[in-house]
Amino acid sequence: MHARLGYSAGMDRANQTGRRVAIASMCASGMLAVVKIVVGLMAGSTSVVADGVESASDVLASGIVFLGLLVASRPADAKHPYGHGRFEILTGLGIGMILTGTGTAICMRSLERVGQAHAAPESYAIWALLLSIVVKGGLSWTKFHFGRKIGSAALLADAWNDSVDILSGLVALCAVSLTLYDPVRFLAADHYGGFGVGLLVILLGIRVVRETSSELMDTMPEEKRMREIRSAALAVPGVLAVEKCFARKTGFTYHVDIHIEVDPHLTVWASHEIATQVRFKIRKQLDWIADVLVHVEPHAEVQAGSWPPPDEP
Protein backbone atom coordinates (compact mmCIF):
# COMPACT_ATOMS: atom_id res chain seq x y z
CA MET A 1 0.00 0.00 0.00
CA HIS A 2 2.76 2.47 0.92
CA ALA A 3 4.63 1.63 -2.27
CA ARG A 4 1.53 2.31 -4.35
CA LEU A 5 0.83 5.60 -2.57
CA GLY A 6 4.41 6.71 -3.14
CA TYR A 7 4.18 5.77 -6.81
CA SER A 8 0.91 7.69 -7.27
CA ALA A 9 2.24 10.80 -5.54
CA GLY A 10 5.40 10.66 -7.66
CA MET A 11 3.42 10.34 -10.89
CA ASP A 12 1.16 13.24 -9.87
CA ARG A 13 4.19 15.45 -9.29
CA ALA A 14 5.71 14.39 -12.60
CA ASN A 15 2.49 15.10 -14.45
CA GLN A 16 2.09 18.52 -12.85
CA THR A 17 5.68 19.39 -13.72
CA GLY A 18 5.12 18.39 -17.34
CA ARG A 19 1.95 20.46 -17.56
CA ARG A 20 3.65 23.55 -16.15
CA VAL A 21 6.47 23.21 -18.70
CA ALA A 22 3.92 22.75 -21.51
CA ILE A 23 2.00 25.90 -20.49
CA ALA A 24 5.21 27.96 -20.30
CA SER A 25 6.20 26.67 -23.73
CA MET A 26 2.83 27.61 -25.22
CA CYS A 27 3.19 31.17 -23.97
CA ALA A 28 6.78 31.55 -25.20
CA SER A 29 6.11 29.96 -28.60
CA GLY A 30 2.99 32.06 -29.07
CA MET A 31 4.94 35.24 -28.38
CA LEU A 32 7.71 34.22 -30.78
CA ALA A 33 5.24 33.25 -33.50
CA VAL A 34 3.56 36.67 -33.40
CA VAL A 35 6.88 38.53 -33.34
CA LYS A 36 8.44 36.58 -36.22
CA ILE A 37 5.37 36.56 -38.48
CA VAL A 38 4.74 40.30 -38.00
CA VAL A 39 8.41 41.24 -38.36
CA GLY A 40 8.84 38.85 -41.31
CA LEU A 41 5.89 40.35 -43.16
CA MET A 42 6.99 43.91 -42.43
CA ALA A 43 10.59 43.18 -43.40
CA GLY A 44 9.62 41.12 -46.44
CA SER A 45 11.52 37.98 -45.34
CA THR A 46 10.24 34.54 -46.35
CA SER A 47 12.67 32.81 -43.95
CA VAL A 48 11.47 34.77 -40.93
CA VAL A 49 7.80 34.22 -41.79
CA ALA A 50 8.47 30.48 -42.28
CA ASP A 51 10.20 30.33 -38.90
CA GLY A 52 7.23 32.16 -37.38
CA VAL A 53 4.76 29.69 -38.86
CA GLU A 54 6.87 26.88 -37.39
CA SER A 55 6.67 28.58 -33.97
CA ALA A 56 2.90 28.85 -34.37
CA SER A 57 2.78 25.07 -34.87
CA ASP A 58 4.78 24.78 -31.64
CA VAL A 59 1.88 26.37 -29.77
CA LEU A 60 -0.40 23.65 -31.09
CA ALA A 61 2.21 20.98 -30.27
CA SER A 62 2.59 22.21 -26.69
CA GLY A 63 -1.19 22.32 -26.35
CA ILE A 64 -1.37 18.68 -27.43
CA VAL A 65 1.34 17.82 -24.89
CA PHE A 66 -0.69 19.53 -22.18
CA LEU A 67 -3.82 17.59 -23.20
CA GLY A 68 -1.88 14.34 -23.23
CA LEU A 69 -0.48 14.92 -19.76
CA LEU A 70 -3.94 15.85 -18.50
CA VAL A 71 -5.50 12.61 -19.78
CA ALA A 72 -2.49 10.51 -18.71
CA SER A 73 -2.95 11.68 -15.11
CA ARG A 74 -6.33 9.94 -14.83
CA PRO A 75 -6.19 6.84 -12.59
CA ALA A 76 -6.68 3.28 -13.82
CA ASP A 77 -10.26 2.03 -14.11
CA ALA A 78 -12.11 -1.14 -15.11
CA LYS A 79 -11.69 -0.47 -18.83
CA HIS A 80 -8.12 0.79 -18.52
CA PRO A 81 -6.39 -1.41 -15.92
CA TYR A 82 -2.96 -0.14 -16.99
CA GLY A 83 -4.03 3.49 -16.61
CA HIS A 84 -4.23 6.16 -19.31
CA GLY A 85 -0.50 6.73 -19.78
CA ARG A 86 -0.49 5.56 -23.39
CA PHE A 87 -2.44 8.69 -24.36
CA GLU A 88 0.65 10.70 -23.45
CA ILE A 89 2.66 8.66 -25.99
CA LEU A 90 -0.10 9.17 -28.57
CA THR A 91 0.26 12.93 -28.17
CA GLY A 92 3.94 12.59 -29.04
CA LEU A 93 2.90 10.76 -32.23
CA GLY A 94 0.44 13.56 -32.97
CA ILE A 95 3.19 16.16 -32.60
CA GLY A 96 5.34 14.27 -35.11
CA MET A 97 2.51 14.21 -37.66
CA ILE A 98 1.80 17.93 -37.18
CA LEU A 99 5.46 18.77 -37.67
CA THR A 100 5.65 16.72 -40.87
CA GLY A 101 2.60 18.49 -42.31
CA THR A 102 3.79 21.94 -41.23
CA GLY A 103 7.24 21.38 -42.72
CA THR A 104 5.70 20.30 -46.04
CA ALA A 105 3.54 23.43 -46.17
CA ILE A 106 6.53 25.68 -45.37
CA CYS A 107 8.62 24.07 -48.13
CA MET A 108 5.89 24.50 -50.74
CA ARG A 109 5.18 28.11 -49.76
CA SER A 110 8.87 29.06 -49.79
CA LEU A 111 9.53 27.60 -53.25
CA GLU A 112 6.54 29.46 -54.71
CA ARG A 113 8.38 32.79 -54.38
CA VAL A 114 11.71 31.66 -55.86
CA GLY A 115 12.38 33.65 -59.04
CA GLN A 116 9.93 36.43 -58.22
CA ALA A 117 11.24 39.98 -58.37
CA HIS A 118 10.88 41.89 -55.12
CA ALA A 119 12.79 44.11 -52.73
CA ALA A 120 15.39 42.64 -50.36
CA PRO A 121 14.24 42.08 -46.76
CA GLU A 122 14.91 44.72 -44.12
CA SER A 123 17.89 44.20 -41.81
CA TYR A 124 15.83 44.32 -38.61
CA ALA A 125 14.43 40.87 -39.52
CA ILE A 126 17.63 39.43 -38.06
CA TRP A 127 16.74 40.55 -34.52
CA ALA A 128 13.56 38.47 -34.49
CA LEU A 129 15.59 35.38 -35.40
CA LEU A 130 18.22 36.05 -32.74
CA LEU A 131 15.50 36.41 -30.10
CA SER A 132 13.95 33.13 -31.24
CA ILE A 133 17.26 31.23 -31.06
CA VAL A 134 17.89 32.37 -27.48
CA VAL A 135 14.36 31.64 -26.21
CA LYS A 136 14.14 28.27 -27.98
CA GLY A 137 17.52 27.30 -26.54
CA GLY A 138 16.16 27.82 -23.03
CA LEU A 139 12.92 25.96 -23.77
CA SER A 140 14.74 23.03 -25.36
CA TRP A 141 17.05 22.59 -22.35
CA THR A 142 14.11 22.80 -19.93
CA LYS A 143 12.01 20.23 -21.79
CA PHE A 144 14.90 17.79 -22.22
CA HIS A 145 15.69 18.09 -18.50
CA PHE A 146 12.17 17.51 -17.23
CA GLY A 147 11.18 15.15 -20.05
CA ARG A 148 13.98 12.75 -19.12
CA LYS A 149 13.35 13.26 -15.42
CA ILE A 150 9.67 12.25 -15.59
CA GLY A 151 9.98 9.92 -18.60
CA SER A 152 7.55 11.86 -20.82
CA ALA A 153 7.60 10.88 -24.52
CA ALA A 154 5.47 13.89 -25.46
CA LEU A 155 7.67 16.38 -23.61
CA LEU A 156 10.82 14.91 -25.16
CA ALA A 157 9.21 15.11 -28.60
CA ASP A 158 8.49 18.77 -27.95
CA ALA A 159 12.10 19.26 -26.77
CA TRP A 160 13.38 17.88 -30.07
CA ASN A 161 10.99 20.26 -31.78
CA ASP A 162 12.58 23.20 -29.98
CA SER A 163 16.08 21.90 -30.81
CA VAL A 164 15.25 21.92 -34.50
CA ASP A 165 13.78 25.41 -34.03
CA ILE A 166 17.26 26.56 -33.03
CA LEU A 167 18.76 24.97 -36.13
CA SER A 168 16.00 26.33 -38.37
CA GLY A 169 16.54 29.78 -36.85
CA LEU A 170 20.24 29.57 -37.73
CA VAL A 171 19.38 28.50 -41.28
CA ALA A 172 16.97 31.42 -41.63
CA LEU A 173 19.56 33.77 -40.13
CA CYS A 174 22.20 32.68 -42.65
CA ALA A 175 19.72 33.00 -45.53
CA VAL A 176 18.62 36.51 -44.56
CA SER A 177 22.22 37.57 -43.98
CA LEU A 178 23.23 36.36 -47.44
CA THR A 179 20.37 38.28 -49.04
CA LEU A 180 21.25 41.45 -47.13
CA TYR A 181 24.95 41.05 -48.00
CA ASP A 182 24.30 40.98 -51.76
CA PRO A 183 20.62 41.40 -52.73
CA VAL A 184 21.44 41.13 -56.44
CA ARG A 185 23.22 37.77 -56.30
CA PHE A 186 21.51 36.19 -53.29
CA LEU A 187 17.94 37.47 -53.44
CA ALA A 188 16.60 33.92 -53.67
CA ALA A 189 18.65 32.82 -50.62
CA ASP A 190 15.89 34.06 -48.30
CA HIS A 191 13.35 31.79 -50.01
CA TYR A 192 15.68 28.81 -50.03
CA GLY A 193 16.27 29.49 -46.34
CA GLY A 194 12.53 29.13 -45.78
CA PHE A 195 12.64 25.85 -47.71
CA GLY A 196 15.52 24.69 -45.51
CA VAL A 197 13.49 25.48 -42.39
CA GLY A 198 10.59 23.41 -43.70
CA LEU A 199 12.88 20.49 -44.58
CA LEU A 200 14.31 20.42 -41.07
CA VAL A 201 10.82 20.39 -39.61
CA ILE A 202 9.84 17.45 -41.85
CA LEU A 203 12.90 15.45 -40.77
CA LEU A 204 12.12 16.14 -37.13
CA GLY A 205 8.50 15.08 -37.59
CA ILE A 206 9.60 11.78 -39.13
CA ARG A 207 11.99 11.16 -36.22
CA VAL A 208 9.32 11.86 -33.60
CA VAL A 209 6.80 9.60 -35.39
CA ARG A 210 9.36 6.79 -35.53
CA GLU A 211 10.32 7.03 -31.84
CA THR A 212 6.77 7.30 -30.47
CA SER A 213 5.58 4.50 -32.77
CA SER A 214 8.33 2.33 -31.32
CA GLU A 215 6.96 2.90 -27.80
CA LEU A 216 3.41 2.15 -28.93
CA MET A 217 4.72 -1.13 -30.40
CA ASP A 218 5.82 -2.19 -26.88
CA THR A 219 9.52 -1.98 -27.69
CA MET A 220 11.58 -3.20 -24.74
CA PRO A 221 13.59 -0.64 -22.73
CA GLU A 222 17.38 -0.55 -22.98
CA GLU A 223 19.30 -3.58 -21.68
CA LYS A 224 20.62 -1.64 -18.66
CA ARG A 225 17.10 -1.26 -17.30
CA MET A 226 16.27 -4.89 -17.99
CA ARG A 227 19.34 -5.94 -15.99
CA GLU A 228 18.14 -3.78 -13.09
CA ILE A 229 14.80 -5.59 -13.08
CA ARG A 230 16.42 -9.03 -13.13
CA SER A 231 18.93 -8.08 -10.41
CA ALA A 232 16.16 -6.82 -8.12
CA ALA A 233 14.23 -10.08 -8.59
CA LEU A 234 17.28 -12.30 -7.99
CA ALA A 235 18.01 -10.43 -4.75
CA VAL A 236 14.83 -11.90 -3.20
CA PRO A 237 15.53 -15.05 -1.11
CA GLY A 238 14.10 -18.14 -2.80
CA VAL A 239 14.45 -16.88 -6.38
CA LEU A 240 16.84 -19.30 -8.08
CA ALA A 241 16.71 -17.83 -11.60
CA VAL A 242 14.80 -15.50 -13.92
CA GLU A 243 13.44 -17.40 -16.89
CA LYS A 244 11.80 -14.53 -18.81
CA CYS A 245 11.44 -10.81 -18.33
CA PHE A 246 9.42 -8.36 -20.42
CA ALA A 247 8.64 -4.67 -19.95
CA ARG A 248 6.41 -2.25 -21.85
CA LYS A 249 5.96 1.48 -21.47
CA THR A 250 2.56 2.82 -20.43
CA GLY A 251 3.08 6.57 -20.28
CA PHE A 252 5.73 7.70 -17.81
CA THR A 253 6.45 4.24 -16.44
CA TYR A 254 6.73 0.55 -17.36
CA HIS A 255 4.68 -2.55 -16.59
CA VAL A 256 6.74 -5.71 -16.15
CA ASP A 257 6.01 -9.40 -16.74
CA ILE A 258 8.63 -11.62 -15.12
CA HIS A 259 8.97 -15.42 -14.82
CA ILE A 260 10.97 -16.52 -11.79
CA GLU A 261 12.20 -20.04 -11.01
CA VAL A 262 11.88 -21.47 -7.48
CA ASP A 263 12.42 -24.82 -5.78
CA PRO A 264 9.65 -27.13 -7.10
CA HIS A 265 9.35 -28.75 -3.62
CA LEU A 266 7.92 -25.54 -2.17
CA THR A 267 4.22 -25.29 -1.40
CA VAL A 268 1.97 -23.07 -3.49
CA TRP A 269 1.74 -20.71 -0.51
CA ALA A 270 5.52 -20.40 -0.16
CA SER A 271 5.94 -19.82 -3.90
CA HIS A 272 3.23 -17.16 -3.79
CA GLU A 273 5.00 -15.37 -0.94
CA ILE A 274 8.26 -15.30 -2.92
CA ALA A 275 6.42 -13.89 -5.96
CA THR A 276 4.84 -11.20 -3.78
CA GLN A 277 8.24 -10.20 -2.40
CA VAL A 278 9.63 -9.99 -5.94
CA ARG A 279 6.79 -7.64 -6.95
CA PHE A 280 7.30 -5.39 -3.92
CA LYS A 281 11.10 -5.42 -4.30
CA ILE A 282 11.10 -4.34 -7.94
CA ARG A 283 8.52 -1.59 -7.40
CA LYS A 284 10.31 -0.24 -4.34
CA GLN A 285 13.79 -0.34 -5.84
CA LEU A 286 12.91 0.96 -9.34
CA ASP A 287 10.66 4.01 -9.25
CA TRP A 288 10.10 3.87 -13.03
CA ILE A 289 8.16 0.59 -12.65
CA ALA A 290 4.39 0.99 -12.22
CA ASP A 291 3.54 -2.65 -11.53
CA VAL A 292 4.87 -6.20 -11.89
CA LEU A 293 3.14 -9.44 -12.85
CA VAL A 294 5.14 -12.39 -11.49
CA HIS A 295 4.89 -15.93 -12.88
CA VAL A 296 6.36 -18.81 -10.87
CA GLU A 297 8.14 -21.71 -12.59
CA PRO A 298 9.95 -24.77 -11.17
CA HIS A 299 13.72 -24.45 -11.34
CA ALA A 300 14.95 -26.79 -14.09
CA GLU A 301 18.10 -28.10 -12.35
CA VAL A 302 16.37 -28.74 -9.03
CA GLN A 303 13.53 -30.44 -10.82
CA ALA A 304 15.86 -32.68 -12.82
CA GLY A 305 17.99 -33.60 -9.82
CA SER A 306 15.41 -34.38 -7.14
CA TRP A 307 11.93 -34.69 -8.57
CA PRO A 308 9.95 -36.62 -7.57
CA PRO A 309 11.14 -36.53 -3.96
CA PRO A 310 13.21 -39.55 -2.83
CA ASP A 311 10.58 -40.78 -0.31
CA GLU A 312 7.98 -41.26 -3.08
CA PRO A 313 7.85 -44.58 -4.98
N, C-alpha and C positions, 0 to 999 in steps of 0.2 A: 504493500500500500504506500509506504513512504517513498519507495523508488518511483512509483507511478506518479505520485504527487510532485516529486522533484522534476520528473520528465515533463509533465504538463506545464509547470511553472516556467521551466526553461524554454519550452517551445513558445509559450505566450510572450516571453520577453524577446525571443528571437523574431517572432512575427511582428511585434510592435516596433522593434528596431528597423526591420525591413520596410514597414509602412512609412515610418518617419523619413527614411532616406528617399523613398519613392516620391513622397510629397515635396520634399526639398528639391528633388530633381525636376519635378514638373514645373515648379515655380522658376527655377533657374533656366531651364530649357525654353519655357514660354517667353521669358524676358529676352533671351538671346535670339529666338526666332523673330520676334517683332523688330528688334534692333537691326538684325542682318537683312531682313526682307525690305524694311523701310530704307535703310542706308543703301542697300544694293540697287533698289529701284531709283532712288534719287541720284546715285552715283553712276548708274548705267552699267553695272557689273553683273554679268551672268553668273560668275563664280560665287559671288557673295549671296546673290538671291538663291542659288542652288544650295549653298550651305545653310541658308536660313530655312529653306523648305525642309532640309534634313533635320534641323533642330525642331521644327514644328512636328515632324513625325516622332521625335523623341518625347514630346509631351504626351502623345497618344501611347507610346511604348511604356512610359512611366505610369500612365494611368492604368494600363493593362496589368502592369506589375502590382500596383496597389490593389486592384480587384482580385488578382490571383492570391495575394497574401491574405486578403480579407476572407476569401472563401476557404483557403487552406487552414485558417485558424479554427474553423468549425470542428467540434469534437466528432468522434466516430459515432455511428448510429447503426441501426439494424441493417440498412441497405448499404452502408459503407463501413464495414468492420475495420478496415485499415485506415479510416479517416478520410479527409478530403485533400490530402497533401498533393496528390497527383495533379490537381487543378493548377497548382503553382508551377509545375513543370509544363503544363499545357500553355500557360501564359508566355513562358519562354519561347515555345514553338510559335505562338502567335506573333511575338515580336520579330522573330526571324522572317516570317512571311511578310510582315508589314515592311521590314527593311528591304527585302528583295523587290517588292513592288514599288516602293518609293525610289530606290536606286534606278530602276528601269525607267520610271517617269522622268527623273532628273536627266538621265543620259539622252533620252529622246528630245526633251525640251532644249537641252544645251546644243545638240547638233543641228537643230532647226535654224539657229541663228548664224551658223558658220557660213562665211561668204557674204553676209549682208553688210552693206556699208552703213556705218554709224560712228558717232563720236567715241573717243576713248573714255574709259571710266574715270571718275574723279579720284584723286589721290586719297581722300579721306575714307574711302572704302576699306583701306588697309586696317584702320583702327578697329573697325567692327570685327575683323577676322582675328586680330591680336587679342581682343577682349574674349572672344569665343574660345581661343586656344587655352587661355589661362583658366577660365571658368570650367571648361570641360576637363582640363587636367585635374582640377580639384575634385570634380564629381566622379571621374573615373577611379581615382585612388580610393575615395570613400566607398564606392560601391564594391570594388574588388575586396577591400578590407572587410566590410560587413557581410558581403555575399559569401566569402569563404568562411567567415566566422560562424554564420548561422546555416551554411549549406544551402543557400537559395539559388536554384538554377535560373529563375527569372531575374534576380538581381545581378547575377554574374553575366547574364546575356545583355542586360542593360549597361553593365560596366564595359563590356566589349564594344557596345554601341558607342559609348562616350570615347573610348580609345580610338576608334576609327574616326570619330568627329575631330579629334586632334590632328590626325593624319590628313583628313579631308580639308581641314582648315589650313594646314601647311601647303597642300596642293593648290588650294584657291589663292593663298597668299603669293605663292610663286607665280601663278598665272597672271594675277593682277599686276604684280611687280614687273613682269616681262612686258605686258601691254603698256604700262606707264613709262617704262624705259625707252621703248621704241614703238609708238603707236602705228607707224607705217608698216613695219616688218612683222610685228607680233600682235596685231589687232585681234586675230582669231585665237590667240593664246588664252584669253579670258574665257571663251566658249569651251575650248578644249579642257580648261581647268574645271569647268562645271561638269563636263563629261567624266573627267577623272574622279571627281567627288562621287558622282552617281555609281561609277564602277566599283569604287571602294565599298560603298554601301551595299551593293549587290553581293560582293564577296563576303562581307560580314554576315548578311542575312543567310547566305548558304551555310556558313559555318555554324551559326546559332541553330538553324534548323537541323543540321546533322547531329550536333551535340545533344540537343533536347530530345530528338527522336531516339537517340541511343539510350537515354534514360527511360523513355517510355517503353522501350523494348526490353526492359529489365536486364540491362547490361550489368554484369557483376562489377563491384567496386575494385579498386586497385589491389594487387596482391598483398601489399603491406597491411591493409585493413582486414583482409581475410585471415592473415596470420594472427592478427590481434584477437579475432573472434575464436580461432582454434586454440590459441594459447590460454585464453580465459576459461574455455571449457575444460581443457586438460588439467588446469590447476585445481579443479574440484575433485576431492577424494572419491574414488570409486570409478572415475572415468578412465578407461584403459586405452581408448583410442577414439579418434574422430573419423567416421567412415565417409560422410559427405557433409558439405557445408555450402549453402547458397544464401545470397543476400540480394535484395532488390530495393531500390529507392522509392519511397512514397512521400515525396515532398522534401522536407528538410532532413529526414532521417531514413533509416533502413529497417526493413523487417527481415528476420533471419530464419531460415530453416536449417536445422543441424541434426545429424544422425550421430549419436554417441554409442560406443560399444562398452558394455559392462560385463561383469562375471555372470554367465548364464545360470549359475546356481542361486543367484539372489532371488528373493521373492518379488512379486509384482510391486508390493508396497515399497520395498527398499529401492527398487529400480526407479519407481516414481519419485521418491525423495531425492535421488541423485539428479534426475532430470529437472526437478524444481530448483535445486541449488544451481544447476548450470544456467537456467533461465535468469535467476536473480543475479548471479555472478556477472554474466555478460552485460546485462542492462545496467548494473551498478558501475562496472568498470569502464564501459564504453558509452559515453553520453550521446553518441550519434546513433545508437540502436534504440528503436521504438519498442520492439517486442521480439520475442524469440519463441519459435515452435520447436520443441525438442522431441526427436524420435529415439527410442531405445532399441539397440540391437545387441545380440549376444556376441561377445568377443570371439573371433574366429579361432585363435590359438588355444584359448581356454576350452572352448567347445570341442576342439579336435583332440585335446589332450586328456580330458577328464569327463566327457559326457557320453553316455549316462554315468551318474555317480557310481563309484566302485561297489557300494552296498546293494545295488539293484541287480537282479539277475540279467 
